[in-house]
Amino acid sequence: LRNPGKKENFVIQELKNHLHQVLKFSESSLLRTKQEAEKQQKADSRASQARLAKLQQEILTLRSQYHNLVMENREAEQALRKKKYKVETEIENWIQKYDSEMSEKQVFEYEDLDLIHKEEKLQLEELKLRHAVLVEEFSQILAEREVNTKKRMEAEREMLRMVRAATLIQAVWKGYLVRSMLKSRRKKRGKGKGKGKGLSQIKGKGLGQVKGKGLGQVKGKGQGLGKGKEKGKGKEKGKGKK
């Protein structure tokens, strides 16, 4: 409680000193921050200027390349345009030449070809007519061959039937002669005639009749089979009765 004003003054003085130190520290800190910011700004400015210069150099290089490419492409385009025009001109000339040649050929060759075509067409019609005639003749020949074949087969079958009938008739006739000779021989034996005479009669008459009549008739009928089966049978029956 003694000297209260003195203690307050001391506190105030302490606060003033502390405030002064704070102000001094903040000013120095601000100054350092400002200096660092200025240094950073200068460094950034130098870096940006260097980058800007580099970019400008690249831009100039790219512009130069672009200009060179444009010039090269223009030259190539001009060359291609000239080549295209030349090719189109050549194609047009070839087309005109082809059209002119074809028109000339159509004028001369078409008429010749038309005449040749007409002549060949007439020849084709004649060949068709000849072919139709030949086909008809061939069909007639085939029909005639078929008829002749049938007739020949029928004649062969008729001949075979006639030969078989002649063979049968000859066998029957021989049997009849043998039986008749045996009957006559038995009759003569019963009457008391000699054996030699009977045998001579059998040999002279019977076998002679067999050979002369039977075989001759069969051969004659076999050669003349074309006269007809019924006629041949009639002859055989007539000779058998005799």
Salt bridges, closest charged atoms under 4 A:
GLU77 OE2 - ARG81 NH2 2.85
ASP114 OD2 - LYS118 NZ 3.82
GLU146 OE2 - LYS150 NZ 3.79
GLU158 OE1 - ARG161 NH2 2.33
GLU236 OE2 - LYS221 NZ 2.18
